[in-house]
Structure formats: C-alpha cells, structure tokens
Amino acid sequence: MRPVAVFSTVSILAVWLLIGLLPGGAAAEAQVLQRVANADVAGVPFWRSKALAEQGDATAQYEMGRRFEMGDGVPRDLERARNWYLKAAKQGNAWAQNNLGRIYGEGEGVTRDYLTAHMWFVIAEQNGNLVARSNREFTGARMTTFEINKARDLARNWLLRHPLPGRAAPATAPYGG
C-alpha cells in the first residue's frame, strides 16, 4: 500500500474516531489505535489514547507508556511511563512487559535492577515477544546463576497472579534456561 493511501485511510479512521462514528465502542477504538500503530502514523490524539487507557484498554495503556517514555506529544515522564506500562503488562501486553524490563535493565528513571529486568523479559518472552529473548540473554549474561533463578521465580509468581491471556498459569518456572 502506498504511504498516501495508508495516511488517507488512517486519517479517515481517526476522524471517524473523533466524531464517534465507529460502531463497537472501545473495541473499535482500540482497533483504530492498532491500525494507526501498524501504519506508523501518529493519527490518534493524546486525549483519545488517554481516554481509552483510562477505560482499561491495554493497547492504549501501552501507547500512553510509550508517549510518556519518549516525550511524544507530552513532557517526558518516566514514572508515568512505567505506571502505564505496568497497567498494560498486567493485562498481558507483551511490549509493555518487555519495555518494563528494558527500563529496569537500563536504569531509566529507576535504579538499574537486572533481576527485575530479567523477570520482565521472561514474562514478555513467555507472552510471545521475540525481542524479549535477546534482552533476557543480555541481562542474564550480567547476572549470577542465583540471580537468574530468583528472577525466574519472580516471573513464575507474577504469572501465577496474572496469567497470560488465553493461557493457564504456569505449574513450573517459565523457560528452560
């Protein structure tokens, strides 16, 4: 699809979203956000993303985290970014889980904590995020075996409290290595 056609389609969807013409309420709005994200076109205004995020939409919560982390249309605020990512992560958003790991692994707005970073990368990887695997391997190379096992236990406990969408809680520690 040509960039102009993508932009035109996204623009029309964004206008429909703004004036409430999309049937299906929050689910339809979330689909519009996903289409915008897939097209790499910033077409959904901040206030609309925020409204959806506050209604509990995990994709919008992730988007709010990304906006605050990057300072995209809002002042950069790493604490707010982390809070939005956590809300999305609890609902199974694998990119939010990965980004939480990255934030802790890099010490971005928090004290660097490889154990917590590794935990989030394990969770994100279990949730299908392929980038999380290399991130987990990177943090694992900087940790002791004891710390890695502790991070795996933390991930398992977190997954027991927050099973991934469509999956039962794990009976054993996630991933084999």
C-alpha positions as a Python dict, from the first residue, in 0.01 Angstrom:
ca = {
    (1, 'M'): (0, 0, 0),
    (2, 'R'): (132, 342, -89),
    (3, 'P'): (211, 580, 203),
    (4, 'V'): (-52, 829, 81),
    (5, 'A'): (-320, 560, 82),
    (6, 'V'): (-219, 447, 431),
    (7, 'F'): (-226, 804, 558),
    (8, 'S'): (-565, 867, 394),
    (9, 'T'): (-718, 553, 544),
    (10, 'V'): (-576, 629, 886),
    (11, 'S'): (-689, 992, 862),
    (12, 'I'): (-1044, 885, 781),
    (13, 'L'): (-1045, 636, 1069),
    (14, 'A'): (-907, 899, 1306),
    (15, 'V'): (-1179, 1147, 1204),
    (16, 'W'): (-1447, 882, 1249),
    (17, 'L'): (-1300, 804, 1589),
    (18, 'L'): (-1302, 1169, 1690),
    (19, 'I'): (-1665, 1226, 1594),
    (20, 'G'): (-1784, 891, 1728),
    (21, 'L'): (-1894, 729, 1402),
    (22, 'L'): (-1721, 398, 1465),
    (23, 'P'): (-1961, 129, 1583),
    (24, 'G'): (-1844, -101, 1858),
    (25, 'G'): (-1730, 146, 2124),
    (26, 'A'): (-1394, 90, 2292),
    (27, 'A'): (-1316, -227, 2094),
    (28, 'A'): (-1349, -41, 1764),
    (29, 'E'): (-1145, 247, 1901),
    (30, 'A'): (-870, 7, 2007),
    (31, 'Q'): (-866, -138, 1654),
    (32, 'V'): (-819, 213, 1516),
    (33, 'L'): (-526, 266, 1754),
    (34, 'Q'): (-375, -63, 1638),
    (35, 'R'): (-418, 32, 1270),
    (36, 'V'): (-251, 364, 1338),
    (37, 'A'): (35, 191, 1520),
    (38, 'N'): (74, -61, 1237),
    (39, 'A'): (83, 218, 980),
    (40, 'D'): (340, 412, 1183),
    (41, 'V'): (125, 723, 1151),
    (42, 'A'): (55, 940, 1453),
    (43, 'G'): (-314, 999, 1393),
    (44, 'V'): (-478, 939, 1728),
    (45, 'P'): (-458, 1240, 1957),
    (46, 'F'): (-318, 1210, 2307),
    (47, 'W'): (-650, 1281, 2477),
    (48, 'R'): (-818, 995, 2288),
    (49, 'S'): (-542, 749, 2378),
    (50, 'K'): (-568, 862, 2738),
    (51, 'A'): (-945, 814, 2746),
    (52, 'L'): (-913, 459, 2613),
    (53, 'A'): (-626, 384, 2851),
    (54, 'E'): (-829, 504, 3147),
    (55, 'Q'): (-1113, 274, 3032),
    (56, 'G'): (-869, -16, 3066),
    (57, 'D'): (-761, -76, 2706),
    (58, 'A'): (-419, -246, 2725),
    (59, 'T'): (-306, -125, 2382),
    (60, 'A'): (-389, 234, 2472),
    (61, 'Q'): (-216, 192, 2810),
    (62, 'Y'): (96, 71, 2630),
    (63, 'E'): (70, 369, 2393),
    (64, 'M'): (44, 607, 2690),
    (65, 'G'): (355, 449, 2840),
    (66, 'R'): (539, 488, 2511),
    (67, 'R'): (431, 851, 2476),
    (68, 'F'): (547, 942, 2827),
    (69, 'E'): (871, 747, 2788),
    (70, 'M'): (959, 915, 2459),
    (71, 'G'): (807, 1256, 2531),
    (72, 'D'): (582, 1205, 2227),
    (73, 'G'): (329, 1488, 2245),
    (74, 'V'): (368, 1514, 2623),
    (75, 'P'): (652, 1609, 2856),
    (76, 'R'): (881, 1310, 2913),
    (77, 'D'): (785, 1147, 3243),
    (78, 'L'): (947, 811, 3314),
    (79, 'E'): (745, 742, 3628),
    (80, 'R'): (417, 788, 3442),
    (81, 'A'): (553, 580, 3154),
    (82, 'R'): (639, 298, 3393),
    (83, 'N'): (295, 317, 3556),
    (84, 'W'): (113, 296, 3220),
    (85, 'Y'): (337, 10, 3107),
    (86, 'L'): (261, -176, 3430),
    (87, 'K'): (-115, -140, 3374),
    (88, 'A'): (-78, -276, 3021),
    (89, 'A'): (160, -552, 3137),
    (90, 'K'): (-92, -675, 3394),
    (91, 'Q'): (-337, -722, 3107),
    (92, 'G'): (-86, -922, 2905),
    (93, 'N'): (63, -662, 2671),
    (94, 'A'): (396, -824, 2579),
    (95, 'W'): (554, -500, 2455),
    (96, 'A'): (473, -326, 2783),
    (97, 'Q'): (629, -622, 2967),
    (98, 'N'): (941, -601, 2750),
    (99, 'N'): (966, -224, 2795),
    (100, 'L'): (943, -258, 3173),
    (101, 'G'): (1237, -497, 3153),
    (102, 'R'): (1430, -251, 2940),
    (103, 'I'): (1355, 36, 3179),
    (104, 'Y'): (1489, -164, 3475),
    (105, 'G'): (1780, -307, 3276),
    (106, 'E'): (1894, 37, 3162),
    (107, 'G'): (1813, 211, 3490),
    (108, 'E'): (1590, 453, 3303),
    (109, 'G'): (1419, 660, 3574),
    (110, 'V'): (1482, 383, 3828),
    (111, 'T'): (1786, 223, 3987),
    (112, 'R'): (1929, -33, 3745),
    (113, 'D'): (1796, -371, 3853),
    (114, 'Y'): (1890, -668, 3635),
    (115, 'L'): (1687, -906, 3849),
    (116, 'T'): (1361, -715, 3789),
    (117, 'A'): (1457, -657, 3425),
    (118, 'H'): (1519, -1028, 3374),
    (119, 'M'): (1185, -1110, 3538),
    (120, 'W'): (1001, -884, 3292),
    (121, 'F'): (1192, -1023, 2995),
    (122, 'V'): (1100, -1380, 3100),
    (123, 'I'): (733, -1277, 3123),
    (124, 'A'): (739, -1095, 2789),
    (125, 'E'): (914, -1388, 2621),
    (126, 'Q'): (656, -1630, 2760),
    (127, 'N'): (395, -1394, 2616),
    (128, 'G'): (544, -1426, 2267),
    (129, 'N'): (767, -1119, 2246),
    (130, 'L'): (1070, -1233, 2045),
    (131, 'V'): (1277, -924, 2131),
    (132, 'A'): (1246, -1015, 2499),
    (133, 'R'): (1453, -1330, 2444),
    (134, 'S'): (1765, -1140, 2338),
    (135, 'N'): (1703, -888, 2616),
    (136, 'R'): (1675, -1174, 2867),
    (137, 'E'): (2000, -1324, 2738),
    (138, 'F'): (2171, -984, 2765),
    (139, 'T'): (2067, -935, 3128),
    (140, 'G'): (2136, -1299, 3209),
    (141, 'A'): (2497, -1256, 3099),
    (142, 'R'): (2535, -991, 3370),
    (143, 'M'): (2379, -1196, 3649),
    (144, 'T'): (2480, -1486, 3870),
    (145, 'T'): (2301, -1821, 3843),
    (146, 'F'): (2138, -1747, 4178),
    (147, 'E'): (2004, -1413, 4049),
    (148, 'I'): (1873, -1573, 3728),
    (149, 'N'): (1692, -1840, 3929),
    (150, 'K'): (1549, -1573, 4158),
    (151, 'A'): (1425, -1374, 3854),
    (152, 'R'): (1264, -1690, 3714),
    (153, 'D'): (1089, -1748, 4047),
    (154, 'L'): (967, -1387, 4049),
    (155, 'A'): (836, -1429, 3693),
    (156, 'R'): (660, -1752, 3785),
    (157, 'N'): (497, -1591, 4088),
    (158, 'W'): (390, -1292, 3881),
    (159, 'L'): (241, -1521, 3616),
    (160, 'L'): (52, -1713, 3884),
    (161, 'R'): (-115, -1385, 3983),
    (162, 'H'): (-150, -1254, 3626),
    (163, 'P'): (-193, -1547, 3382),
    (164, 'L'): (-120, -1456, 3022),
    (165, 'P'): (-428, -1412, 2802),
    (166, 'G'): (-559, -1746, 2680),
    (167, 'R'): (-314, -1947, 2891),
    (168, 'A'): (-328, -2118, 3227),
    (169, 'A'): (-90, -2009, 3500),
    (170, 'P'): (242, -2198, 3485),
    (171, 'A'): (291, -2502, 3704),
    (172, 'T'): (670, -2472, 3684),
    (173, 'A'): (921, -2193, 3636),
    (174, 'P'): (899, -2037, 3289),
    (175, 'Y'): (1153, -2110, 3013),
    (176, 'G'): (1426, -2362, 3031),
    (177, 'G'): (1741, -2156, 3059),
}
